[in-house]
């Protein structure tokens, strides 16, 4: 293909939503990537997140569903692997995500690790960052519908 054919093809791509969606709220930038979650997609999202410049970096991770008996280890290892990234705060959502928090506590230098059972509780907590120079990555299994967080925070700005 010629460069022009490639350029024209890229212009026709339709965004699927909930994948690498950037939302600006005041000084805060949200990377809303909650279409799907697994160790590989979390790693990819974190690599993109590292490119974002801000005073504070907050990673919000929800349960990765469908791993059955491997679930605890998979979640723990995701938390452990966060050591490779500059993260100021980790917020987890769900019962399995608690193992991510454990893996991060035992293997990273993340200063603040906070666990929530529901997306509503996490959203309430994250409201305080909407006027700060920060970046927030939101990532979790589709079933959790974590886009609720970004939508609710964006709605607060508009009201």
C-alpha positions in Angstrom: 0.0 0.0 0.0 1.1 3.5 -0.6 1.5 5.9 2.3 -1.6 7.8 1.0 -3.7 4.7 1.0 -2.6 3.9 4.5 -3.5 7.5 5.6 -6.9 7.3 4.0 -7.6 3.9 5.6 -6.6 5.2 9.1 -9.0 8.1 8.7 -11.9 5.6 8.3 -11.2 3.7 11.5 -14.2 3.9 13.9 -13.4 4.2 17.6 -14.9 1.4 19.6 -15.1 3.4 22.8 -13.8 2.5 26.2 -10.3 1.8 24.8 -7.6 4.4 25.3 -10.3 7.1 25.6 -8.8 10.4 26.9 -11.1 12.5 29.0 -10.0 15.9 30.4 -11.6 17.2 33.5 -10.1 20.5 34.6 -6.4 19.7 35.2 -7.0 16.0 35.5 -6.6 13.6 32.5 -8.4 10.2 32.6 -7.2 7.3 30.4 -10.5 5.3 30.2 -9.5 1.8 29.0 -12.2 -0.4 30.6 -13.4 -2.4 27.6 -11.4 -5.5 28.7 -8.9 -6.5 31.3 -6.2 -9.1 31.4 -2.5 -9.0 32.3 -1.4 -8.2 28.7 -4.0 -5.4 28.2 -3.1 -3.9 31.6 0.6 -3.9 30.6 -0.3 -2.2 27.3 -2.5 0.4 29.0 0.3 1.1 31.5 2.8 1.7 28.7 0.5 4.3 27.2 -0.2 5.8 30.6 3.5 6.3 31.2 3.5 8.7 28.2 1.1 11.0 30.0 2.7 13.9 31.9 1.2 15.0 35.2 2.0 15.8 38.8 0.4 12.6 40.1 -0.3 9.3 38.6 -3.2 7.2 39.8 -4.0 3.7 38.5 -7.5 2.3 39.1 -7.7 -1.5 38.5 -10.7 -3.7 38.8 -11.1 -7.4 38.9 -10.0 -9.4 35.9 -12.8 -12.0 35.5 -12.7 -15.5 34.1 -9.5 -16.9 35.6 -11.1 -19.3 38.1 -8.5 -21.2 40.1 -5.6 -19.1 38.7 -7.3 -15.8 39.6 -5.5 -15.1 42.9 -2.1 -15.6 41.3 -2.9 -13.7 38.2 -4.1 -10.7 40.2 -1.2 -10.9 42.6 1.3 -10.9 39.7 -0.3 -7.9 38.0 0.1 -6.0 41.3 3.7 -7.2 41.6 4.5 -6.1 38.0 3.4 -2.5 38.8 6.9 -2.1 40.2 8.1 -1.5 36.6 6.0 1.7 36.4 5.9 5.1 38.1 2.7 5.1 40.0 1.8 7.4 42.9 -1.4 5.7 43.9 -3.1 2.4 43.2 -6.9 2.1 43.7 -8.4 -1.4 43.3 -12.0 -2.4 42.9 -13.4 -5.8 43.7 -12.6 -8.9 45.6 -10.0 -10.4 43.2 -8.4 -7.0 42.8 -7.5 -7.2 46.5 -4.7 -9.6 45.4 -3.4 -6.9 43.1 -3.2 -4.6 46.1 -1.4 -7.3 48.0 1.1 -7.9 45.2 1.8 -4.2 44.9 2.2 -3.7 48.7 4.8 -6.5 48.8 6.7 -5.7 45.7 6.5 -2.0 44.7 7.2 1.4 46.1 3.7 2.7 45.5 3.0 4.9 48.6 -0.8 4.8 48.6 -2.7 1.6 47.9 -6.5 1.8 48.5 -9.0 -1.0 48.1 -12.7 -0.6 47.4 -15.5 -3.2 46.9 -17.5 -1.1 44.4 -17.0 1.3 41.6 -19.3 3.8 43.4 -17.1 3.9 46.4 -14.0 4.4 44.2 -15.7 7.2 42.3 -16.6 9.0 45.5 -12.9 8.8 46.6 -11.6 9.9 43.2 -13.7 13.1 43.1 -11.1 14.9 45.2 -8.6 14.7 42.3 -10.7 16.4 39.7 -9.0 19.8 40.3 -5.5 18.5 40.6 -2.7 18.1 38.0 -3.1 14.3 37.7 -3.6 11.4 35.4 -5.8 8.5 36.1 -5.9 5.2 34.3 -9.1 3.2 34.7 -8.9 -0.5 33.7 -11.1 -3.5 34.6 -13.2 -6.3 33.1 -16.1 -5.3 30.9 -18.6 -6.9 33.4 -17.6 -4.3 36.0 -18.6 -1.4 33.8 -15.9 0.9 35.2 -16.7 3.5 32.6 -19.2 4.6 35.3 -16.2 6.3 37.1 -15.2 8.5 34.1 -18.8 9.3 33.2 -19.7 10.2 36.7 -16.6 12.4 37.2 -17.2 14.1 33.9 -20.8 14.8 34.7 -19.7 16.5 38.0 -17.6 18.9 36.0 -20.6 19.8 33.8 -23.0 20.4 36.7 
